[in-house]
Amino acid sequence: MIELFRDELDDAGFLSVVQRIINGAAAELRVHEVFIVHIDNWFDHKWLGWRTRRGDTELRIPMFSPGRVRSEGRFHWD
């Protein structure tokens, strides 16, 4: 199970929901690799319409300024 750790600015309830979604999706889809990136601020209205292009086989995340990345992790199952 992937466990997400809260820092001083994170909402505990939101983090709990995200953790359940990540673990449920990883189990259901039987993925072998998960990347999690912690960004320093909320997504605003500009992100509401963003999505991966139709036909892509992988989820694509837009680029962030490196200064906004607080942490990142890679989880791999054999």
Number of C-alpha atoms within 10 A of each C-alpha: 11 13 11 15 10 11 8 6 8 12 10 13 9 9 15 14 10 13 17 15 12 17 15 13 12 16 12 9 9 10 11 11 11 14 9 13 11 12 16 13 11 6 9 7 8 7 9 8 6 10 11 12 10 6 6 8 8 8 9 10 9 9 6 9 7 8 8 11 13 11 10 10 10 10 11 9 8 4
